[in-house]
Each structure stands twice: as C-alpha cells, then as structure tokens.
Amino acid sequence: MSKSSGMKFKVAMLRRGLLHSWAQFIAVFCMATLSVLAYTGLEGGWRGMQVSLQDYAESSSMAKVWIQAIHVEEAQLNEAKKIPGVDAVEKRVIRSAEVASDNGDTSWLSLTSTANADSWRVSVPSVVDGEPVTDAGEGIWVSPRYRDANELVQGNQLTLTVAAPGGRREVTVPIRGIVQSPDQLYDVKESLFLVPEPGMFSYGFITPATAQKLWGPSWEDAASNSILVSGDDSSGTVDELWDCFDEQGLRITTRQTDSHISAAYDRVTVIRNVSMLFSALFLLVGVLAMYSSTRRLVDSELKTIATLQSMGYGRGELRLHFSMFGMLAGVAGSVVGLAVAPLLSRVVLRSQSTQFDLPHWRVAYTWAPLLVAVLVVVACVAGGYLASGSALTRSPALLMRPGLVRASRAATRLRRLGNGHRYGIRWAIRDTASNIARFLMGIIGVAGCLMLLFTGFGLPDTMQNRAESSFSADSMDYDFRVDMGGLPQVTTPIEGLGSNPQAIMQMPVMTDPSDGYDRVITVLDENDRFHLRTQDDQAVVGDGLWVTSDTAERLRLDAGSPVRLRLPRGLGDLDLTVSGIVSAEMPQGFFMSRQGWESLGMVFSPTSMLVGSDADVTQVLDDPRVLDVVSRADQQSNSLNIKESLGDIFNLMRVMAILLCIIVLYSLGSLTFDERQRQYATLSVLGMSPGELRRLSSVEVVASALIGVVLGIPGGAWFLDLYLAQFASPRLQYLPYITSLSVTLAVVIAVSSALVTTIALGSRIAGINMVDALKEAE
C-alpha cells in the first residue's frame, strides 16, 4: 500500500472511529473547553484590569506617594522637592461639604482645590464630560458615580453646606464637568464602608473662588492638605518625605498602601490568585476526566487496532494514529475555550467596573492561556497514547475479544473482601479492586468537584456572615455613627446624641515591627456600645493594648509581645506590650480604653460618637462640628455589596464545578460500563435480571461518590480557608464560614451527579446484545 493510500486509509479509519465513538469525543471536547475557558476567562479579567490600571496610572501621571498633613508651609514643599528621586511635589486642599438633594436625601463630598495654578501636573483628573478642572471662576466637578447615583447632568446647581463660625454656610455652585480622579480609584469612605457608596459619599473638585466662598479667606490654611509626590517610592524616600512633614503629618501612603489606590491593585492580585487556585484544581480533575474519556474512546476501537495490526502497521504508527483521537478533541476544545474566553473575561471586568473608577477597561492576556491549552492537548494525547499502548501489548486475537477479564494481583489480594456476600456483590467488589486506578479517579473526581462547590458556596456565605456578625447587636450596639473632626475637648456637648453615647477615637499609626502598612488604633470611651471580645469569646477587660488576630499574625505579635506605635502630628512614639488578641474583623489594628490611653499622657480626641435609636439625627447634623452621620443598617448593607460585586465569579465557580462533576462521573461510569459489557452478559446468562445488573453497576460509582464526599468535605473546608486567605488584607479579615444548607447542597449536587450517572448508565444495560457480547469472547 502506497504512503498516500495508507494515509487516506488511516484518515478514513479515524473519521469512522470518531463517528462511532462521538459520545467519548464530545466528553473529551467538553472537558478541554471548560479547562481552557476556566483559566483563560479569569485571566482575561485580572490581566485586563491590571493593564487598564497601568495605562491610567501613566496617562494621568498618578502620584507615587500621598502625605496627609495639616498647615503645610511652602518651605516644607521646597524641602521635599530637593529629596533625590522626587520628581514633583504638589499640595492640594481637601475639605468636606454636605449636599442636600431635591428629594431630601443627604450626601457628602470630599472637595479638592488648590491655590497654585501649576498644581495639576500630578494625578491629573480625566474628563468624562464637560470642562477640564481649572482654577478659574466658580463651580464644581463631580465623579461619574456621584452623577449617576443622584441623576445629575452638567449645568445642574448643587447647594453645598459647610460648618462656619456661628452656624452653617450654604453656597450654590454649577456643575462644570464630570471627572475621574486617579487618587480615588476605589472611592470609599474607609472608616465607615467596605465598598463605595457614591450616592452617599463621593469626591469632587472646586475652584479657589468657590472654596473661599465656603470657608472664607483662610480656606487654604485651616484645612487638611494632601501632598502628592511623583518619582521614587522606595522606603528610604518615603522616610525622608515623612521627616519633612513630621510635625504636621497625619499619614503617608504609597500605591501599595493607600486604601483608595491599593484596593484596585489588591483586587487584581485576589482575582489572579483565585483563578490560579480554581484553575489548578479544575485542571487536575479535568485532566483525569480527559484521560479516562480518551482511554474509553480508544478502547472502543480495539477491533480497529487488531485489524491494523493484522495489516502490518507497527506499534509506533498505531500509537500515533490513536493519539490523534485525543489530539483532535483536545485541540478543538482548546480552540473553542480560547475563542469563548473573552466573553467570560468581560463578565469579570464588568463585575469590577461597578466598584473601581477607571476611564477605560479592556481584556488582556499573557502567554499562559496558550500554555494551558498545550497542557490540555498533551493530556488528551497522553490518554490516547497510553490507552493504545496497553492495547498493543495484546495480540490481534485477544483484541477481538473486548471486555475480557484481566487477572490482577489486586483482585487476588482482595478476594476475601467479598466473602460473605452474594456472588453479584463479590463480583462487583473484585472487579473494582482489579481496576483500582479507575476507582481512585472516581474518588478524586468527586472530592475535587466538592472542593470547588465548597468554594463557590462558602465565599458568599463567609461575606454574608461577616456583614451580619460584624454589625450585629452582639458586636456593635449602636444605631448611628456620628463622625467629627477629632475634637481635643468638647466644651459644649453636641445636642441630640440621646442616651449613653460612646465616644471613640481612631488614629493611623505606623508600627515596629512593620509589614509596610500603617494600622489604626481605636480608643474606646465608656458606655459599651462597641463590644470587644477575645478569641476565646470573652469580654475584654483592662486598660492594656489589644491587637486584632490578622494584624497579630502579619506582624507576628502575641500576648506579651513588645510593639512600638509611631503617632502622627509629631506626637512621638509609644512603646507598649500587647495584652492579648481580639477577634474583631474590622477595623484591623489595635484597641485600647480611654483610661489606658490617657494614662500614657495622651489626649483623647474623639473622632466619632456611637449613639442609639433615640438620637435626633437632624439636630446632630445642625452642629458645625459634625461631619456626617451614618446608620449601622447602611454599614451592614454596604458590607454585603462586596458579595454582590463578586457574584458573577461565584456563580461561574458553581456552574463549572457542577459541569465538571457531571462530566467526570459520566466519563468514568461510561468507561466502567464499556469494560464490563461481557461480564454483564455472563451474569445475565447466569440468571441475573436487568434490575439486579443495574444495582451491581451502581456499586462502584456510589462507593467512589461516598468516599469522595467523605474526603471532599474536609478538603473543601481547607480549600475555602485557602481561598479566603487571598481576600484578606491588612485592613480586612474574613473568617471562613459555610452554612449547613450550603454544605448539604454541595453534597447533594455531588451525590446527585453520581446517581444521575448511575441511572443513565444502568438504562444502557437493557440495550446490551447478550448473544453478540458473549460471541465476541469465543
């Protein structure tokens, strides 16, 4: 036979084999598609967000370092500009104003302005609509989210209300444009919320003339300043910059530590790590399914192998020929997975665009998806190569008898396992023991699917539980939080606070030991509305320093550990000893009582008041010292929004885990069925009814499913904990939690997949031609 004729013949045989074994081909194709889609779709999301962030940082000349300070002098700015590695230093004034909408709702804007006309070269706001930010005339520029939340358009008038000597001052200004600020990628009020609430708190820009109308001629001197620095952000440069503003400095942050910036970069890392973990487990289970399906596909072509052997084809040619089965399915699945992945990537990006302010979002990839596709194809090819290799060790005569029982040492050693049972059960157990690899693949498949389901259900459960527990009456017994400007002494009480208000003071501090992030120390006054408890669920007593569990782990602190707190505004350092660890999830950092704080010679300057339902919010807001008032219900609702923002990703995990579970179990079950056809025919001749055969066929699938569930439950809990470690940050901790309903649902899905597979395969027993099956063994 000529080479061209031989090639045509093998192609024809390959086409006939695919048509004959289309179900196996589809199973391998689906697994290859899902495996490539799972990784590539998620990568397109996190990589696209990463590239979009980099593009915006470059186009807007985003600052590298931010310094919050008060009463900054020009001489200090000039000193900072002389530091090696510093390219530019700009000062901007930031103050808050209240806005009352036409429907009676109240919101607050953090307003930025500057008296220097050259101060728009670092972190340049990008124009979405209207005019660019300028220092000329009067007016305000607001963010797109604030515009959308309050249904505003350019040209509308906003009435701004601020505290003023003797009362409150109102100024009405026109909206001159809609802009996005590179300094507010994650526009969230850090002390109150986890995710942005643009309808309640947002940012804006105003001209110097408008600022002067609001706060008078001294508007620039009396306000807090934000110093923006471009250039080097190494630790040495950051330390030198802090020294320039030490007496006035409140906080110094970089892109890696500023909550409004780092949240976006951290989200890229979270989604990347989550996709890596999810895809790694998915690929592991998927490769097992692809191998078993490819093996089943080749096993169905044993007669073809025997025929080609008889025609003189060598082992190498046959292995290559039957490896093509796996390669075709793997390549087709990989191509479809890569083609469909951008749609999934856009879903991921859309879920993040609801929280982060970027002017442009685009999908982007590395070379990794191609490597994943190659891995998938290699797994499929290996399945065909190994399956055909085991078949080629037998003669054509033996290959003409598919399903012939092959003796194994495992079956002999485990012969006693079936003693005492009926013959059918003994046969099922020994058959399983004779093919232990197939049985183990079933266990791994079910356990892996259950681990993925635990993650898909456990992540939203954890976030739901965190929102409910952190803001429950057991943790915080207040109805409203009143924010103030940090008052050293309240000579005149704020009217309308109601009974038993609790004052708290929160202050950013740098620590030694340090992980590069600053922390918040919360000082609590009397009236126990903020319930602090230890890890043993005991009430905190004493006036010592207490540290939250995640901060303790990151800084390697424990009860009795020394720690140095570097205070802002030149207040000096405090060398303290940790009294114990508390289980608070938010805020992360340190806690101390007012009595303990004042015993160190420090001044207690309340920044917030926790009040009950009897507080008169309207009266409280009339006090010029009050910045804003937020209800505990709004805080709890906001903390649930992060679950909603990741809902598409959670749903993706669940759907893919369920599809994986069904395909894996069906593939393994089909492989088992094909290998047992002659045995089923023999048992039928011995007098077993189709119903009894169906029950016997379910033994292995049900056993592997049950063992997989037993192993998958603790494995799922471990995998959930590993996943949550990716969501943790220095300012937020999630403790793993999954409801009994979710556990039950995950187990039911896994077991149901096994039962559906058993029923589907059991129904095929009645279709076996017993005469042909036995005749083939003659």
Secondary structure as UniProt FT lines:
FT   HELIX           3..20
FT   HELIX           22..59
FT   TURN            60..61
FT   STRAND          65..70
FT   HELIX           74..81
FT   TURN            84..85
FT   STRAND          86..100
FT   TURN            102..103
FT   STRAND          106..113
FT   TURN            117..118
FT   STRAND          126..130
FT   STRAND          140..142
FT   HELIX           144..150
FT   TURN            154..155
FT   STRAND          157..164
FT   TURN            165..166
FT   STRAND          167..180
FT   HELIX           182..184
FT   TURN            190..192
FT   TURN            198..200
FT   STRAND          201..206
FT   HELIX           208..215
FT   TURN            217..221
FT   STRAND          224..231
FT   HELIX           235..244
FT   TURN            245..248
FT   STRAND          249..254
FT   TURN            255..257
FT   HELIX           259..299
FT   TURN            300..301
FT   HELIX           302..310
FT   TURN            311..312
FT   HELIX           315..353
FT   TURN            354..355
FT   HELIX           368..391
FT   TURN            392..393
FT   HELIX           396..399
FT   TURN            402..403
FT   HELIX           409..413
FT   HELIX           415..418
FT   TURN            419..420
FT   HELIX           423..434
FT   HELIX           436..470
FT   TURN            473..475
FT   STRAND          480..484
FT   TURN            495..496
FT   STRAND          502..512
FT   STRAND          519..524
FT   STRAND          533..534
FT   TURN            535..536
FT   STRAND          545..548
FT   HELIX           549..555
FT   TURN            559..560
FT   STRAND          562..566
FT   TURN            569..570
FT   STRAND          573..582
FT   STRAND          589..593
FT   HELIX           594..599
FT   TURN            600..601
FT   STRAND          608..611
FT   TURN            613..614
FT   HELIX           617..621
FT   TURN            624..625
FT   STRAND          626..631
FT   HELIX           632..645
FT   HELIX           647..685
FT   TURN            686..687
FT   HELIX           690..727
FT   TURN            730..731
FT   HELIX           740..762
FT   TURN            763..764
FT   HELIX           765..767
FT   HELIX           770..775
FT   TURN            776..777
//
